[in-house]
């Protein structure tokens, strides 16, 4: 992913407080004590030639907590269409969200991906495992602990990167982009069009790390997000494990936005035994009513 220099300017985003608009804030309810970053469109479907607005937040415990990511932390933001990719440069802090504005001119499905500047952390062995578990990497942390990967180390230095992805539709038709990774080091790749999913369907999503499927890897899914319910009342967070092909099969009972997240860790290439890379990623999409 290439680096960009965000262009600051004052924007006024229209807040359409429908069932979809407030889901960016509600996603905070599913990631207590976490620092992962997620993005969500103002709406999942935009009219042709309309201005598309995407909101981003990080961390948070209960609805409506969470904070805006500083513009300076965004090192890459792309709007990926079937035939062209556009770098997103219009960004501004809007309340407790980071707002990104773009205007695709061609109807179709768009994959929006954002990467944040990595941060270097030093933690004890137990601290690294706690970090992974808090960010959606429970299965990976359990495996590292079971294999005693950090045995003999007083501390671990890890470089933590954060990624977020979502889809938006412009117009009612057009080419699809759902099979792409967006160039993320850790990414969810849906194997079927998210725009065609309905309550009661089972979604198949491949988890990919550095371009390769991740078998036996964990991910967390929060579905049934309902902005009219009390904090956490309608949120069910389920852990899934990918199969030998790196694919998770996730049943979705109710319509509405779905948040997936995962975290992974690997030894830093060319680094010392104590140096590791940690990737965190989230994926937000919406499913329609039952057939």
N, C-alpha and C positions, 0 to 999 in steps of 0.2 A: 504494500500500500504506500502510495507516495505521500509526502508531507505537503501541507498547504498552509497558507497564512490567511486566517479568517479575516474578512473585511467587515469591520464594525460599522453599523449604522442603526439608527433608531427605527424600530418597526412597531407597528401596532397590529397585533394579531386579533382577529375576530374570534371570540370564544363562544362557540356554539355549544351550549351546555346540554347536549343530547346525551343519550346513553353511552355513546362512544367517546365523546370528548373528554370526560373526566377519568377515563380508564388509566391514563398516564399516572395520575396521582394514586389511583387505587392499586396499581401494581406494587406500590411500596408495601402494602399489607402482606405480601407473600415473601418478603425477603428480610425478615427481622434480623437486625444486627449485621446485615451484609452491606457491602459497599459496591455491589455490582451495578452496572449502568444499563439502562434500558431506554428505548425510544419507541414512540407511538405516534402515528399520524393524528392530526386533528380529527379527521374522519378517514375511514379506510377506502372510500371511493370519492373521487373528485370529478367535477365536470370538466370537459375539454377546455383548455386554455385558462383554467382556474389556477390560482396560486396555491401551491401545496405547502402546508405547514406541518412540521414534525416537532414534537416536544421530547425532551430528554431529561431524565433524573437519575440520581444515584443514591444508594443507601436508603435509610428509612426503616422504621419499625411498623407502626400502625398507621392506617389511613388517617389524615392525608399527608403524613410526614414524607421526608425526602428533600433533597437539595438539588439545586441547579449545578451542573458541571461548569466550571469557568471556561469561557471561550478559549482561553490560552491553552487548556489541556487537550483540545481537539487537534489531533495531528492528521486526521484523514476523515473526510466525509464525502460519500459518493452516492449519486443517484444513478442506478444502473438500469438501463432499458435494454430491449432486445437487440438494438442496433447501435446504441451509443451510450457512453458513460459521461456524466457531468459531475464536476467537482462542486460541492456545495460550499459557498463562501459567505452567504448572508446568515449571520448568527447574532443572537442577542439574548441577554438574560431577561426573561419575562416572569417576574415573581419568583417562584421556587422551581422554575423549569428553564432549561436551555432551549431556545426556539431556533429552528432552522427553516429557512424559507427557500423554495425553489419553484420553478414553473416549467414543467415538461410541456412540450408542444405537440407531441404525438400520442394518440390514444394507445393504451396497453397497460400491462402490469409492470411496476417498477419495484426494484429491490433497493432499499435505502440502507446503507451501512455506515457506521461511525466507529472510529478507533480513537482511543485516548492515549496520551503520552504514558509510557510505562513508568512505574515507580519502583525504586530499589528498596527492599526491606530486609532487615536482619531480625530473625526470630529464633527462639529455641526450637528444638525438634517438635515438642508438643504444640508450640505456637503455630508452626507451619501447618500441622494437621488441623488445628482449629480453624485456621484461615481457609483452608480448602473446604472444610465441611460447611462453613458459614456461607461460602460462595456457590454452593451447589455441587461441589466435588466430593461428596460423601464416599462414593465407591472408590475413587482414586485414593483418598486419604486412608480408607480402611486397608487397601492393598499395600500402600507404602508402610503402614504400621505393621501389618501382618508379615511383610517381608523384611522388616527391620532395616529399611533402606538408609535411615539416618543414624544407625547405631554407631556410637563412638564419636559423634559430632557434638560439640558444645552448642553450636548455632548453625543456622542455614541462611545464606544470603540469596534471596530470590527476587527476580525482576518480574513484577506483576503487570500484565497488560489487560486492558478491558475493551471489549467489543460489543456492539449491539446492532441488531438487524430487524427490519420490519418490511412489510409489503404494502403498497398502495396501488389502487387501480385508477387510471385516468380514462374517462369515457366508459362505454359499456362493453368494449371488445378490444381487440388488438393482440399483438404478440405477447408471449409469456416469458418470465425470467426466473421461475421458481426453482430451476435446477442448478443455480449458480451459488458459489460460495462467497462471492464478493471480495475475494482475496484475503479473507480473514484467516488468521493462524488457527483459530478454533471456531468452527461454524456449524450451524444447523442447516442441513440441505433437505427441504421437503421433497419427497419422491412423487407427490401428486400436487395438483394445483390447489393452494389454500383457498382460492376464491370459490372453489367448487365443493368445499367441505360443508357438512351440515351436522347438527346435533344428532348423535347416534352413530356417526361414522368413526372409523379407526384411522388415525393419521399415521403414516409411515415417514419417519424423519431419520436421515442419516447424520451421524455426528462425525465430523471430519476434522482432523488435526494435522496441520502442515500438509494439507492436500491428500491425506490418507485416512481411510475409515478407521474408527476407533472401536473395536469389538470389546465387549464386556465393560463398557464405560457407563457411568451413571449420569442421569440428567433428572432435573426436577421440573414438574409440570404443575402450573396453577391454572385451573379453569373455573368456569362459572363465576367470573368476576362480575359483580353487580354493584354499581355505584349507589343504588338506592338502599342497600342493606347496611346494617351496623358494621363497624370496623371488624374485619376478619370473619364476619358471620357466614358469608357465602363462599369463602375461599377454601378450597381443598387442594393441598399440595401433595403430589404423589411422586415418589421416586421410581424411575424406570431404568432398566439396564439394557444396553444395546446388545444385539445378537452377534453371531460370528462375522457378520458382514458390516457391523457398525450401525445397524438399523434398529431403531426403537419403534415399537408398535403401541400407539397410545390411543385408547378408546376415549372419545369425547362425547359426554352425555348431553350437555346443554349448549345452546347457542351463546355467542358472545366472544369477547377477546380471550386469548390463551397466551400465557407467558411461559416460555421454556428457558431454562438456564442450566449452565454446566461450568465446571472448572477442571483444568488439567494441569499437570506438572511434569516436567522432563528436565534431565540434566542439561545444563547450558553447554552448547557445543564449544569445545575448546576450553571450557572453564575448569576450575578446581572441583573437587568432590563436594564442596560446600555450596557451590553456585548452581542455582536452578532457575528455570523459566516457568512462570505460572501464567496461564491464560484463563480469562473469564469471559463468558459470552452469554448473551441473551437473545431471544427471538420472540417477537410479538406478532400475532396474527389474529384474525377474526374468523369465526365460523357462523354460518347462517342457521335459520330455523330448520327443524326436522323436515325431511322430504314429505 
